[in-house]
Amino acid sequence: MSKSLVYANSLNINANTSQILNFNISGNTSYEVQFLVTGQVPTDTVITVFGTDSLGNVIHYQKVLQQELTEIAQLNP
C-alpha cells in the first residue's frame, strides 16, 4: 500500500487554549496523522485524533488518545 500526502499544516497554539482541525479524507480506506510538537515544554501539549462520520459524530473505534500515540524519530511524507 502506498502513501500520499493529502494535508500538511503548520499551527501555533497559545498556552491554555485548544484548537480543532477538520480534514476531509472521505473515500480513503485508512489515514495516518503525524505531528511535531515544539515549545518550551512540549510534553505539556496534549494531542488527540478522532475520526468522524459525515455528520461530524466521533467514530469511537477511530479515536486515538495521547497515551495511545506512537513516538517516531522524524516526520515522514
N, C-alpha and C positions, 0 to 999 in steps of 0.2 A: 504494500500500500504506500503510495507516495503522499507527501505533504505539500500543501501550497499555502503561502501566506495570504490571509484574507484581510486582516486588520493589523495595523501597528499604530500604537498611540503613545504619546508622552503626556504625563499627567502630574501636576503638582497639587498636593493636598495639604492644607494648613493643619496644624495641630488641633486636636479635639474636634475635628469635623469628619464628615463621611462623604463619600461620592459613590454614585451608582452609575455604571456604564452599561448600555444595552447594545448588543450587536446582533444583526440578523444573519443567521447562518442556516436558514431553512434549506432543506434539500441535501444537507450533508449528513452522512451516517455517523460521523464522530467529529470531535474537536479537541484541541489542546490549547490551554491557556498558559502563557509564560509571562513572568513579571520580574522586574528587578527593583528592589526597594533600596533607596539610599537616604541618607539623612544622618543627623547626629545620633539618633538611637533607632536604627531601622527595625530592631526587634520589638519596638513599641507599636509597630504597624500590624494591623490585623486584616487579612485578605480572605474573602470567601467567594467561591464561584458557584453560581446557580444556573442551571438550565431552566428555561421556561417554555410553556406551550404557547400556541398562537394567541391565547387570551391573556398572557402575562402571568399565569399561575406557575408556581415553582413545581418542577418535576423532582420529587423527593429523591429518586434514585440517581439524579444528576446533580446533587448538592455535594460540594466538597468544602469541608471546613478547614480552618487554619491548621489544625493538628493532623489532618489527613494529607496535606500537601507534601510533595517530594522535592527536596532541595537539589538543584542541578548546579554544576560548576559555572556554566555560562549559558546565555540565551542562544538558542539555535533556530535558524529560519526554517 
